[in-house]
Amino acid sequence: QVQLVESGGGLAQAGGSLRLSCAASGGTVSWYAMAWFRQGPGKEREFVAGISRIGGTTYYGNSVRGRFTISRDNAKNMVYLRMNALKSEDTAVYHCSAKLFLGVGVPMAEAEYDYWGQGTQVMVSS
């Protein structure tokens, strides 16, 4: 059973930056593909970014590509999401998720992920 705890959310101005962190425990983290999803007010949960278990492959949602960067440190059991050039539409609760996946790719569908954190709120003021 993998436990995920997010941190680093808060209030930022449009154009600013934040870095989210996800601490994983309870499993061999290097066996898991990791991803960030977000759910904005009145919106469905959407894929933000994902990273393969070793970190060699990353995918991004269209709305964040070029602005956000996902990374991981398996030695520390941590996953990060660096968010630059923030926009008001980035306001959402951001969730870290994990899927046991020994392949080289990154699942992008919410339903494929087995474990979820409680989320961290990000608010971007314009």
N, CA, C and O atoms as a printed pandas DataFrame, in Angstrom:
     atom_number atom_name residue_name chain_id  residue_number  x_coord  y_coord  z_coord
0              1         N          GLN        A               1    0.846   -1.187    0.000
1              2        CA          GLN        A               1    0.000    0.000    0.000
2              3         C          GLN        A               1    0.885    1.241    0.000
3              4         O          GLN        A               1    1.700    1.429    0.904
4              5         N          VAL        A               2    0.727    2.078   -1.004
5              6        CA          VAL        A               2    1.525    3.294   -1.127
6              7         C          VAL        A               2    0.731    4.461   -0.550
7              8         O          VAL        A               2   -0.451    4.629   -0.849
8              9         N          GLN        A               3    1.381    5.248    0.266
9             10        CA          GLN        A               3    0.784    6.474    0.784
10            11         C          GLN        A               3    1.464    7.662    0.115
11            12         O          GLN        A               3    2.682    7.678   -0.059
12            13         N          LEU        A               4    0.664    8.652   -0.257
13            14        CA          LEU        A               4    1.161    9.835   -0.950
14            15         C          LEU        A               4    0.715   11.083   -0.199
15            16         O          LEU        A               4   -0.455   11.216    0.159
16            17         N          VAL        A               5    1.650   11.989    0.035
17            18        CA          VAL        A               5    1.333   13.237    0.731
18            19         C          VAL        A               5    1.898   14.398   -0.074
19            20         O          VAL        A               5    3.104   14.484   -0.302
20            21         N          GLU        A               6    1.015   15.283   -0.499
21            22        CA          GLU        A               6    1.419   16.445   -1.284
22            23         C          GLU        A               6    1.687   17.635   -0.372
23            24         O          GLU        A               6    1.142   17.736    0.727
24            25         N          SER        A               7    2.539   18.533   -0.854
25            26        CA          SER        A               7    2.792   19.784   -0.158
26            27         C          SER        A               7    3.259   20.811   -1.175
27            28         O          SER        A               7    3.569   20.479   -2.319
28            29         N          GLY        A               8    3.305   22.071   -0.737
29            30        CA          GLY        A               8    3.849   23.112   -1.590
30            31         C          GLY        A               8    2.821   23.999   -2.253
31            32         O          GLY        A               8    3.179   24.966   -2.925
32            33         N          GLY        A               9    1.552   23.687   -2.077
33            34        CA          GLY        A               9    0.522   24.542   -2.669
34            35         C          GLY        A               9    0.415   25.855   -1.926
35            36         O          GLY        A               9    1.048   26.049   -0.888
36            37         N          GLY        A              10   -0.384   26.747   -2.460
37            38        CA          GLY        A              10   -0.573   28.039   -1.838
38            39         C          GLY        A              10   -1.065   29.056   -2.836
39            40         O          GLY        A              10   -1.592   28.714   -3.895
40            41         N          LEU        A              11   -0.885   30.314   -2.479
41            42        CA          LEU        A              11   -1.330   31.425   -3.314
42            43         C          LEU        A              11   -0.160   31.984   -4.098
43            44         O          LEU        A              11    0.907   32.237   -3.539
44            45         N          ALA        A              12   -0.359   32.176   -5.387
45            46        CA          ALA        A              12    0.673   32.747   -6.239
46            47         C          ALA        A              12    0.036   33.767   -7.173
47            48         O          ALA        A              12   -1.159   33.700   -7.460
48            49         N          GLN        A              13    0.820   34.682   -7.627
49            50        CA          GLN        A              13    0.346   35.651   -8.605
50            51         C          GLN        A              13    0.510   35.106  -10.008
51            52         O          GLN        A              13    1.381   34.276  -10.268
52            53         N          ALA        A              14   -0.322   35.571  -10.898
53            54        CA          ALA        A              14   -0.181   35.175  -12.298
54            55         C          ALA        A              14    1.223   35.533  -12.784
55            56         O          ALA        A              14    1.732   36.623  -12.522
56            57         N          GLY        A              15    1.824   34.604  -13.487
57            58        CA          GLY        A              15    3.192   34.784  -13.942
58            59         C          GLY        A              15    4.237   34.252  -12.985
59            60         O          GLY        A              15    5.413   34.150  -13.332
60            61         N          GLY        A              16    3.809   33.915  -11.781
61            62        CA          GLY        A              16    4.726   33.419  -10.769
62            63         C          GLY        A              16    4.960   31.932  -10.862
63            64         O          GLY        A              16    4.552   31.278  -11.821
64            65         N          SER        A              17    5.632   31.404   -9.840
65            66        CA          SER        A              17    6.007   29.988   -9.822
66            67         C          SER        A              17    5.703   29.361   -8.478
67            68         O          SER        A              17    5.673   30.032   -7.446
68            69         N          LEU        A              18    5.480   28.064   -8.514
69            70        CA          LEU        A              18    5.356   27.251   -7.316
70            71         C          LEU        A              18    5.982   25.893   -7.614
71            72         O          LEU        A              18    6.065   25.470   -8.767
72            73         N          ARG        A              19    6.425   25.209   -6.540
73            74        CA          ARG        A              19    6.875   23.841   -6.707
74            75         C          ARG        A              19    6.108   22.954   -5.742
75            76         O          ARG        A              19    6.143   23.152   -4.527
76            77         N          LEU        A              20    5.424   21.987   -6.297
77            78        CA          LEU        A              20    4.708   21.015   -5.493
78            79         C          LEU        A              20    5.602   19.806   -5.249
79            80         O          LEU        A              20    6.418   19.439   -6.094
80            81         N          SER        A              21    5.435   19.200   -4.089
81            82        CA          SER        A              21    6.173   17.989   -3.737
82            83         C          SER        A              21    5.199   16.892   -3.360
83            84         O          SER        A              21    4.117   17.157   -2.836
84            85         N          CYS        A              22    5.591   15.663   -3.632
85            86        CA          CYS        A              22    4.787   14.498   -3.262
86            87         C          CYS        A              22    5.722   13.501   -2.594
87            88         O          CYS        A              22    6.659   13.000   -3.215
88            89         N          ALA        A              23    5.459   13.221   -1.336
89            90        CA          ALA        A              23    6.250   12.247   -0.590
90            91         C          ALA        A              23    5.536   10.902   -0.623
91            92         O          ALA        A              23    4.366   10.796   -0.254
92            93         N          ALA        A              24    6.257    9.879   -1.070
93            94        CA          ALA        A              24    5.675    8.545   -1.195
94            95         C          ALA        A              24    6.283    7.613   -0.157
95            96         O          ALA        A              24    7.465    7.709    0.172
96            97         N          SER        A              25    5.460    6.719    0.346
97            98        CA          SER        A              25    5.944    5.739    1.312
98            99         C          SER        A              25    5.109    4.469    1.190
99           100         O          SER        A              25    4.019    4.471    0.619
100          101         N          GLY        A              26    5.650    3.381    1.744
101          102        CA          GLY        A              26    4.888    2.145    1.803
102          103         C          GLY        A              26    5.093    1.193    0.655
103          104         O          GLY        A              26    4.443    0.149    0.597
104          105         N          GLY        A              27    5.975    1.521   -0.255
105          106        CA          GLY        A              27    6.201    0.623   -1.375
106          107         C          GLY        A              27    7.529    0.927   -2.027
107          108         O          GLY        A              27    8.217    1.874   -1.648
108          109         N          THR        A              28    7.886    0.119   -3.010
109          110        CA          THR        A              28    9.107    0.375   -3.783
110          111         C          THR        A              28    8.757    1.384   -4.852
111          112         O          THR        A              28    8.246    1.029   -5.914
112          113         N          VAL        A              29    9.035    2.650   -4.566
113          114        CA          VAL        A              29    8.546    3.740   -5.405
114          115         C          VAL        A              29    9.036    3.623   -6.836
115          116         O          VAL        A              29    8.345    4.045   -7.762
116          117         N          SER        A              30   10.214    3.059   -7.029
117          118        CA          SER        A              30   10.762    2.955   -8.380
118          119         C          SER        A              30    9.984    1.972   -9.246
119          120         O          SER        A              30   10.256    1.883  -10.443
120          121         N          TRP        A              31    9.040    1.242   -8.699
121          122        CA          TRP        A              31    8.178    0.370   -9.485
122          123         C          TRP        A              31    6.949    1.113  -10.025
123          124         O          TRP        A              31    6.185    0.551  -10.810
124          125         N          TYR        A              32    6.760    2.342   -9.619
125          126        CA          TYR        A              32    5.528    3.060   -9.890
126          127         C          TYR        A              32    5.738    4.204  -10.879
127          128         O          TYR        A              32    6.670    4.997  -10.747
128          129         N          ALA        A              33    4.857    4.271  -11.866
129          130        CA          ALA        A              33    4.716    5.502  -12.630
130          131         C          ALA        A              33    3.972    6.485  -11.734
131          132         O          ALA        A              33    3.084    6.106  -10.970
132          133         N          MET        A              34    4.353    7.753  -11.844
133          134        CA          MET        A              34    3.761    8.784  -10.991
134          135         C          MET        A              34    3.159    9.877  -11.855
135          136         O          MET        A              34    3.631   10.133  -12.963
136          137         N          ALA        A              35    2.131   10.510  -11.355
137          138        CA          ALA        A              35    1.495   11.574  -12.128
138          139         C          ALA        A              35    0.877   12.613  -11.197
139          140         O          ALA        A              35    0.608   12.360  -10.023
140          141         N          TRP        A              36    0.672   13.761  -11.760
141          142        CA          TRP        A              36   -0.089   14.830  -11.113
142          143         C          TRP        A              36   -1.378   15.043  -11.906
143          144         O          TRP        A              36   -1.354   15.155  -13.132
144          145         N          PHE        A              37   -2.479   15.095  -11.205
145          146        CA          PHE        A              37   -3.765   15.474  -11.759
146          147         C          PHE        A              37   -4.247   16.711  -11.001
147          148         O          PHE        A              37   -3.774   17.004   -9.902
148          149         N          ARG        A              38   -5.181   17.422  -11.596
149          150        CA          ARG        A              38   -5.745   18.573  -10.903
150          151         C          ARG        A              38   -7.243   18.666  -11.167
151          152         O          ARG        A              38   -7.750   18.190  -12.182
152          153         N          GLN        A              39   -7.928   19.292  -10.224
153          154        CA          GLN        A              39   -9.359   19.522  -10.374
154          155         C          GLN        A              39   -9.666   20.950   -9.971
155          156         O          GLN        A              39   -9.584   21.314   -8.798
156          157         N          GLY        A              40  -10.021   21.752  -10.964
157          158        CA          GLY        A              40  -10.376   23.133  -10.722
158          159         C          GLY        A              40  -11.830   23.277  -10.319
159          160         O          GLY        A              40  -12.596   22.317  -10.419
160          161         N          PRO        A              41  -12.226   24.458   -9.865
161          162        CA          PRO        A              41  -13.606   24.698   -9.445
162          163         C          PRO        A              41  -14.583   24.420  -10.580
163          164         O          PRO        A              41  -14.475   25.006  -11.657
164          165         N          GLY        A              42  -15.531   23.528  -10.339
165          166        CA          GLY        A              42  -16.537   23.216  -11.340
166          167         C          GLY        A              42  -16.034   22.440  -12.537
167          168         O          GLY        A              42  -16.721   22.339  -13.553
168          169         N          LYS        A              43  -14.829   21.887  -12.418
169          170        CA          LYS        A              43  -14.243   21.155  -13.548
170          171         C          LYS        A              43  -13.995   19.699  -13.184
171          172         O          LYS        A              43  -13.956   19.335  -12.009
172          173         N          GLU        A              44  -13.830   18.883  -14.204
173          174        CA          GLU        A              44  -13.456   17.500  -13.975
174          175         C          GLU        A              44  -11.954   17.411  -13.711
175          176         O          GLU        A              44  -11.177   18.292  -14.080
176          177         N          ARG        A              45  -11.580   16.312  -13.057
177          178        CA          ARG        A              45  -10.149   16.105  -12.808
178          179         C          ARG        A              45   -9.440   15.874  -14.129
179          180         O          ARG        A              45   -9.933   15.138  -14.984
180          181         N          GLU        A              46   -8.284   16.501  -14.298
181          182        CA          GLU        A              46   -7.543   16.373  -15.553
182          183         C          GLU        A              46   -6.092   16.009  -15.304
183          184         O          GLU        A              46   -5.512   16.345  -14.272
184          185         N          PHE        A              47   -5.525   15.317  -16.271
185          186        CA          PHE        A              47   -4.113   14.939  -16.236
186          187         C          PHE        A              47   -3.250   16.175  -16.420
187          188         O          PHE        A              47   -3.483   16.964  -17.337
188          189         N          VAL        A              48   -2.269   16.350  -15.572
189          190        CA          VAL        A              48   -1.340   17.475  -15.673
190          191         C          VAL        A              48    0.014   17.017  -16.213
191          192         O          VAL        A              48    0.506   17.548  -17.209
192          193         N          ALA        A              49    0.606   16.036  -15.554
193          194        CA          ALA        A              49    1.929   15.559  -15.962
194          195         C          ALA        A              49    2.163   14.176  -15.387
195          196         O          ALA        A              49    1.634   13.835  -14.329
196          197         N          GLY        A              50    2.960   13.380  -16.089
197          198        CA          GLY        A              50    3.299   12.053  -15.612
198          199         C          GLY        A              50    4.748   11.736  -15.905
199          200         O          GLY        A              50    5.351   12.299  -16.819
200          201         N          ILE        A              51    5.303   10.823  -15.114
201          202        CA          ILE        A              51    6.707   10.460  -15.271
202          203         C          ILE        A              51    6.845    8.958  -15.069
203          204         O          ILE        A              51    6.228    8.376  -14.177
204          205         N          SER        A              52    7.664    8.344  -15.915
205          206        CA          SER        A              52    7.868    6.906  -15.824
206          207         C          SER        A              52    8.644    6.556  -14.567
207          208         O          SER        A              52    9.183    7.432  -13.889
208          209         N          ARG        A              53    8.695    5.264  -14.264
209          210        CA          ARG        A              53    9.207    4.848  -12.955
210          211         C          ARG        A              53   10.673    5.198  -12.747
211          212         O          ARG        A              53   11.089    5.438  -11.614
212          213         N          ILE        A              54   11.460    5.232  -13.806
213          214        CA          ILE        A              54   12.870    5.609  -13.686
214          215         C          ILE        A              54   13.076    7.081  -14.010
215          216         O          ILE        A              54   14.128    7.645  -13.709
216          217         N          GLY        A              55   12.092    7.691  -14.611
217          218        CA          GLY        A              55   12.167    9.110  -14.898
218          219         C          GLY        A              55   12.590    9.459  -16.311
219          220         O          GLY        A              55   12.786   10.630  -16.638
220          221         N          GLY        A              56   12.732    8.428  -17.157
221          222        CA          GLY        A              56   13.211    8.706  -18.503
222          223         C          GLY        A              56   12.154    9.222  -19.455
223          224         O          GLY        A              56   12.483    9.757  -20.515
224          225         N          THR        A              57   10.888    9.070  -19.095
225          226        CA          THR        A              57    9.795    9.490  -19.967
226          227         C          THR        A              57    8.847   10.379  -19.187
227          228         O          THR        A              57    8.456   10.059  -18.064
228          229         N          THR        A              58    8.479   11.504  -19.797
229          230        CA          THR        A              58    7.511   12.408  -19.187
230          231         C          THR        A              58    6.457   12.791  -20.217
231          232         O          THR        A              58    6.734   12.865  -21.414
232          233         N          TYR        A              59    5.248   13.032  -19.729
233          234        CA          TYR        A              59    4.160   13.512  -20.569
234          235         C          TYR        A              59    3.479   14.670  -19.848
235          236         O          TYR        A              59    3.461   14.741  -18.619
236          237         N          TYR        A              60    2.921   15.572  -20.647
237          238        CA          TYR        A              60    2.257   16.742  -20.083
238          239         C          TYR        A              60    0.911   16.957  -20.749
239          240         O          TYR        A              60    0.721   16.635  -21.922
240          241         N          GLY        A              61   -0.014   17.505  -19.985
241          242        CA          GLY        A              61   -1.260   17.936  -20.559
242          243         C          GLY        A              61   -1.041   19.146  -21.453
243          244         O          GLY        A              61   -0.097   19.911  -21.254
244          245         N          ASN        A              62   -1.904   19.315  -22.424
245          246        CA          ASN        A              62   -1.722   20.395  -23.403
246          247         C          ASN        A              62   -1.682   21.773  -22.739
247          248         O          ASN        A              62   -0.950   22.655  -23.186
248          249         N          SER        A              63   -2.457   21.957  -21.683
249          250        CA          SER        A              63   -2.568   23.281  -21.075
250          251         C          SER        A              63   -1.354   23.672  -20.236
251          252         O          SER        A              63   -1.213   24.837  -19.866
252          253         N          VAL        A              64   -0.480   22.719  -19.933
253          254        CA          VAL        A              64    0.675   23.041  -19.078
254          255         C          VAL        A              64    2.010   22.786  -19.765
255          256         O          VAL        A              64    3.060   23.148  -19.235
256          257         N          ARG        A              65    1.977   22.169  -20.936
257          258        CA          ARG        A              65    3.227   21.834  -21.621
258          259         C          ARG        A              65    4.030   23.103  -21.879
259          260         O          ARG        A              65    3.503   24.096  -22.382
260          261         N          GLY        A              66    5.306   23.057  -21.530
261          262        CA          GLY        A              66    6.173   24.208  -21.711
262          263         C          GLY        A              66    6.242   25.115  -20.493
263          264         O          GLY        A              66    7.118   25.976  -20.410
264          265         N          ARG        A              67    5.334   24.931  -19.555
265          266        CA          ARG        A              67    5.334   25.749  -18.342
266          267         C          ARG        A              67    5.620   24.924  -17.091
267          268         O          ARG        A              67    6.232   25.421  -16.146
268          269         N          PHE        A              68    5.186   23.684  -17.080
269          270        CA          PHE        A              68    5.347   22.814  -15.913
270          271         C          PHE        A              68    6.400   21.746  -16.208
271          272         O          PHE        A              68    6.585   21.332  -17.352
272          273         N          THR        A              69    7.082   21.315  -15.151
273          274        CA          THR        A              69    8.082   20.248  -15.279
274          275         C          THR        A              69    7.904   19.258  -14.138
275          276         O          THR        A              69    7.896   19.640  -12.967
276          277         N          ILE        A              70    7.763   17.992  -14.484
277          278        CA          ILE        A              70    7.661   16.941  -13.482
278          279         C          ILE        A              70    9.018   16.261  -13.359
279          280         O          ILE        A              70    9.725   16.069  -14.348
280          281         N          SER        A              71    9.369   15.903  -12.130
281          282        CA          SER        A              71   10.627   15.199  -11.897
282          283         C          SER        A              71   10.443   14.284  -10.690
283          284         O          SER        A              71    9.459   14.386   -9.956
284          285         N          ARG        A              72   11.402   13.395  -10.502
285          286        CA          ARG        A              72   11.318   12.490   -9.360
286          287         C          ARG        A              72   12.710   12.181   -8.846
287          288         O          ARG        A              72   13.690   12.244   -9.588
288          289         N          ASP        A              73   12.783   11.849   -7.577
289          290        CA          ASP        A              73   14.018   11.420   -6.939
290          291         C          ASP        A              73   13.692   10.127   -6.208
291          292         O          ASP        A              73   13.204   10.157   -5.078
292          293         N          ASN        A              74   13.958    8.993   -6.843
293          294        CA          ASN        A              74   13.581    7.711   -6.250
294          295         C          ASN        A              74   14.351    7.419   -4.963
295          296         O          ASN        A              74   13.844    6.723   -4.083
296          297         N          ALA        A              75   15.547    7.935   -4.850
297          298        CA          ALA        A              75   16.321    7.724   -3.625
298          299         C          ALA        A              75   15.647    8.381   -2.422
299          300         O          ALA        A              75   15.782    7.919   -1.289
300          301         N          LYS        A              76   14.926    9.455   -2.685
301          302        CA          LYS        A              76   14.233   10.179   -1.611
302          303         C          LYS        A              76   12.737    9.888   -1.587
303          304         O          LYS        A              76   12.013   10.415   -0.742
304          305         N          ASN        A              77   12.275    9.055   -2.507
305          306        CA          ASN        A              77   10.842    8.738   -2.622
306          307         C          ASN        A              77   10.003   10.002   -2.811
307          308         O          ASN        A              77    8.959   10.172   -2.181
308          309         N          MET        A              78   10.481   10.882   -3.691
309          310        CA          MET        A              78    9.811   12.161   -3.908
310          311         C          MET        A              78    9.509   12.367   -5.383
311          312         O          MET        A              78   10.251   11.929   -6.261
312          313         N          VAL        A              79    8.395   13.046   -5.626
313          314        CA          VAL        A              79    8.038   13.495   -6.967
314          315         C          VAL        A              79    7.736   14.994   -6.865
315          316         O          VAL        A              79    7.170   15.460   -5.876
316          317         N          TYR        A              80    8.121   15.730   -7.894
317          318        CA          TYR        A              80    7.970   17.176   -7.863
318          319         C          TYR        A              80    7.217   17.665   -9.100
319          320         O          TYR        A              80    7.213   17.018  -10.147
320          321         N          LEU        A              81    6.589   18.813   -8.947
321          322        CA          LEU        A              81    5.986   19.493  -10.087
322          323         C          LEU        A              81    6.361   20.962   -9.992
323          324         O          LEU        A              81    5.858   21.695   -9.141
324          325         N          ARG        A              82    7.238   21.370  -10.867
325          326        CA          ARG        A              82    7.632   22.770  -10.938
326          327         C          ARG        A              82    6.659   23.471  -11.874
327          328         O          ARG        A              82    6.490   23.060  -13.022
328          329         N          MET        A              83    6.027   24.519  -11.390
329          330        CA          MET        A              83    5.021   25.238  -12.161
330          331         C          MET        A              83    5.486   26.674  -12.370
331          332         O          MET        A              83    5.617   27.437  -11.413
332          333         N          ASN        A              84    5.731   27.033  -13.612
333          334        CA          ASN        A              84    6.155   28.381  -13.967
334          335         C          ASN        A              84    5.077   29.073  -14.787
335          336         O          ASN        A              84    4.162   28.430  -15.302
336          337         N          ALA        A              85    5.194   30.384  -14.901
337          338        CA          ALA        A              85    4.266   31.178  -15.716
338          339         C          ALA        A              85    2.823   30.833  -15.379
339          340         O          ALA        A              85    2.010   30.575  -16.266
340          341         N          LEU        A              86    2.521   30.831  -14.100
341          342        CA          LEU        A              86    1.197   30.416  -13.648
342          343         C          LEU        A              86    0.111   31.333  -14.187
343          344         O          LEU        A              86    0.314   32.536  -14.354
344          345         N          LYS        A              87   -1.043   30.741  -14.455
345          346        CA          LYS        A              87   -2.206   31.455  -14.949
346          347         C          LYS        A              87   -3.367   31.225  -13.980
347          348         O          LYS        A              87   -3.356   30.275  -13.197
348          349         N          SER        A              88   -4.353   32.095  -14.043
349          350        CA          SER        A              88   -5.499   31.945  -13.153
350          351         C          SER        A              88   -6.200   30.600  -13.365
351          352         O          SER        A              88   -6.763   30.030  -12.431
352          353         N          GLU        A              89   -6.157   30.107  -14.592
353          354        CA          GLU        A              89   -6.813   28.825  -14.874
354          355         C          GLU        A              89   -6.057   27.631  -14.309
355          356         O          GLU        A              89   -6.544   26.504  -14.393
356          357         N          ASP        A              90   -4.888   27.850  -13.741
357          358        CA          ASP        A              90   -4.157   26.784  -13.056
358          359         C          ASP        A              90   -4.684   26.575  -11.637
359          360         O          ASP        A              90   -4.287   25.626  -10.962
360          361         N          THR        A              91   -5.570   27.452  -11.184
361          362        CA          THR        A              91   -6.156   27.301   -9.864
362          363         C          THR        A              91   -6.904   25.978   -9.769
363          364         O          THR        A              91   -7.808   25.705  -10.560
364          365         N          ALA        A              92   -6.519   25.161   -8.795
365          366        CA          ALA        A              92   -7.087   23.815   -8.673
366          367         C          ALA        A              92   -6.514   23.143   -7.442
367          368         O          ALA        A              92   -5.569   23.631   -6.822
368          369         N          VAL        A              93   -7.111   22.009   -7.104
369          370        CA          VAL        A              93   -6.494   21.104   -6.142
370          371         C          VAL        A              93   -5.648   20.120   -6.949
371          372         O          VAL        A              93   -6.137   19.488   -7.886
372          373         N          TYR        A              94   -4.389   20.002   -6.577
373          374        CA          TYR        A              94   -3.456   19.149   -7.298
374          375         C          TYR        A              94   -3.229   17.870   -6.503
375          376         O          TYR        A              94   -2.905   17.900   -5.316
376          377         N          HIS        A              95   -3.409   16.749   -7.192
377          378        CA          HIS        A              95   -3.268   15.439   -6.568
378          379         C          HIS        A              95   -2.096   14.682   -7.168
379          380         O          HIS        A              95   -1.901   14.680   -8.383
380          381         N          CYS        A              96   -1.329   14.050   -6.321
381          382        CA          CYS        A              96   -0.284   13.129   -6.732
382          383         C          CYS        A              96   -0.888   11.728   -6.816
383          384         O          CYS        A              96   -1.732   11.365   -5.996
384          385         N          SER        A              97   -0.459   10.945   -7.801
385          386        CA          SER        A              97   -1.003    9.604   -7.955
386          387         C          SER        A              97    0.098    8.638   -8.374
387          388         O          SER        A              97    1.126    9.035   -8.922
388          389         N          ALA        A              98   -0.146    7.355   -8.100
389          390        CA          ALA        A              98    0.861    6.336   -8.398
390          391         C          ALA        A              98    0.201    5.108   -9.006
391          392         O          ALA        A              98   -0.907    4.724   -8.631
392          393         N          LYS        A              99    0.907    4.503   -9.952
393          394        CA          LYS        A              99    0.443    3.263  -10.560
394          395         C          LYS        A              99    1.616    2.293  -10.658
395          396         O          LYS        A              99    2.681    2.631  -11.173
396          397         N          LEU        A             100    1.398    1.089  -10.156
397          398        CA          LEU        A             100    2.401    0.052  -10.324
398          399         C          LEU        A             100    2.515   -0.241  -11.811
399          400         O          LEU        A             100    1.578   -0.757  -12.420
400          401         N          PHE        A             101    3.660    0.086  -12.396
401          402        CA          PHE        A             101    3.785    0.013  -13.858
402          403         C          PHE        A             101    5.246   -0.184  -14.195
403          404         O          PHE        A             101    6.055    0.732  -14.048
404          405         N          LEU        A             102    5.583   -1.374  -14.645
405          406        CA          LEU        A             102    6.975   -1.688  -14.927
406          407         C          LEU        A             102    7.357   -1.424  -16.375
407          408         O          LEU        A             102    8.475   -1.732  -16.789
408          409         N          GLY        A             103    6.431   -0.854  -17.151
409          410        CA          GLY        A             103    6.739   -0.535  -18.528
410          411         C          GLY        A             103    7.530    0.755  -18.641
411          412         O          GLY        A             103    7.883    1.364  -17.631
412          413         N          VAL        A             104    7.803    1.162  -19.839
413          414        CA          VAL        A             104    8.620    2.358  -20.073
414          415         C          VAL        A             104    7.784    3.605  -20.273
415          416         O          VAL        A             104    8.330    4.708  -20.274
416          417         N          GLY        A             105    6.484    3.470  -20.442
417          418        CA          GLY        A             105    5.648    4.623  -20.699
418          419         C          GLY        A             105    5.053    5.216  -19.440
419          420         O          GLY        A             105    5.491    4.931  -18.326
420          421         N          VAL        A             106    4.034    6.057  -19.646
421          422        CA          VAL        A             106    3.356    6.716  -18.544
422          423         C          VAL        A             106    1.851    6.674  -18.800
423          424         O          VAL        A             106    1.385    7.293  -19.757
424          425         N          PRO        A             107    1.094    5.982  -17.995
425          426        CA          PRO        A             107   -0.369    6.024  -18.158
426          427         C          PRO        A             107   -0.872    7.439  -17.947
427          428         O          PRO        A             107   -0.341    8.177  -17.118
428          429         N          MET        A             108   -1.904    7.818  -18.700
429          430        CA          MET        A             108   -2.410    9.180  -18.604
430          431         C          MET        A             108   -3.865    9.237  -18.165
431          432         O          MET        A             108   -4.404   10.321  -17.940
432          433         N          ALA        A             109   -4.501    8.085  -18.042
433          434        CA          ALA        A             109   -5.912    8.064  -17.657
434          435         C          ALA        A             109   -6.054    7.973  -16.151
435          436         O          ALA        A             109   -5.383    7.174  -15.497
436          437         N          GLU        A             110   -6.931    8.795  -15.612
437          438        CA          GLU        A             110   -7.156    8.819  -14.170
438          439         C          GLU        A             110   -7.498    7.434  -13.634
439          440         O          GLU        A             110   -7.016    7.041  -12.571
440          441         N          ALA        A             111   -8.319    6.701  -14.359
441          442        CA          ALA        A             111   -8.788    5.404  -13.886
442          443         C          ALA        A             111   -7.681    4.369  -13.766
443          444         O          ALA        A             111   -7.868    3.343  -13.113
444          445         N          GLU        A             112   -6.547    4.617  -14.375
445          446        CA          GLU        A             112   -5.452    3.648  -14.331
446          447         C          GLU        A             112   -4.642    3.726  -13.052
447          448         O          GLU        A             112   -3.891    2.803  -12.734
448          449         N          TYR        A             113   -4.787    4.827  -12.308
449          450        CA          TYR        A             113   -3.941    5.031  -11.135
450          451         C          TYR        A             113   -4.558    4.418   -9.890
451          452         O          TYR        A             113   -5.761    4.511   -9.643
452          453         N          ASP        A             114   -3.682    3.788   -9.116
453          454        CA          ASP        A             114   -4.123    2.984   -7.984
454          455         C          ASP        A             114   -4.143    3.747   -6.666
455          456         O          ASP        A             114   -4.972    3.471   -5.798
456          457         N          TYR        A             115   -3.238    4.702   -6.515
457          458        CA          TYR        A             115   -3.079    5.385   -5.234
458          459         C          TYR        A             115   -3.101    6.889   -5.451
459          460         O          TYR        A             115   -2.586    7.408   -6.440
460          461         N          TRP        A             116   -3.715    7.566   -4.495
461          462        CA          TRP        A             116   -3.901    9.017   -4.606
462          463         C          TRP        A             116   -3.594    9.696   -3.274
463          464         O          TRP        A             116   -3.853    9.153   -2.200
464          465         N          GLY        A             117   -3.033   10.903   -3.379
465          466        CA          GLY        A             117   -2.878   11.735   -2.205
466          467         C          GLY        A             117   -4.130   12.573   -1.984
467          468         O          GLY        A             117   -5.039   12.586   -2.814
468          469         N          GLN        A             118   -4.164   13.269   -0.861
469          470        CA          GLN        A             118   -5.329   14.084   -0.500
470          471         C          GLN        A             118   -5.390   15.377   -1.307
471          472         O          GLN        A             118   -6.460   15.971   -1.439
472          473         N          GLY        A             119   -4.283   15.810   -1.836
473          474        CA          GLY        A             119   -4.274   17.002   -2.663
474          475         C          GLY        A             119   -3.743   18.218   -1.947
475          476         O          GLY        A             119   -3.761   18.286   -0.718
476          477         N          THR        A             120   -3.272   19.172   -2.713
477          478        CA          THR        A             120   -2.813   20.451   -2.198
478          479         C          THR        A             120   -3.410   21.556   -3.067
479          480         O          THR        A             120   -3.414   21.459   -4.294
480          481         N          GLN        A             121   -3.914   22.604   -2.420
481          482        CA          GLN        A             121   -4.623   23.660   -3.137
482          483         C          GLN        A             121   -3.635   24.665   -3.722
483          484         O          GLN        A             121   -2.711   25.116   -3.044
484          485         N          VAL        A             122   -3.843   25.002   -4.975
485          486        CA          VAL        A             122   -3.086   26.056   -5.646
486          487         C          VAL        A             122   -4.084   27.118   -6.108
487          488         O          VAL        A             122   -5.055   26.816   -6.802
488          489         N          MET        A             123   -3.830   28.355   -5.714
489          490        CA          MET        A             123   -4.673   29.462   -6.143
490          491         C          MET        A             123   -3.797   30.497   -6.811
491          492         O          MET        A             123   -2.787   30.923   -6.250
492          493         N          VAL        A             124   -4.180   30.900   -8.005
493          494        CA          VAL        A             124   -3.406   31.871   -8.778
494          495         C          VAL        A             124   -4.268   33.109   -8.961
495          496         O          VAL        A             124   -5.361   33.040   -9.522
496          497         N          SER        A             125   -3.773   34.225   -8.489
497          498        CA          SER        A             125   -4.504   35.479   -8.604
498          499         C          SER        A             125   -4.021   36.250   -9.823
499          500         O          SER        A             125   -2.825   36.305  -10.109
500          501         N          SER        A             126   -4.964   36.838  -10.526
501          502        CA          SER        A             126   -4.608   37.585  -11.753
502          503         C          SER        A             126   -4.415   39.062  -11.449
503          504         O          SER        A             126   -4.114   39.845  -12.350
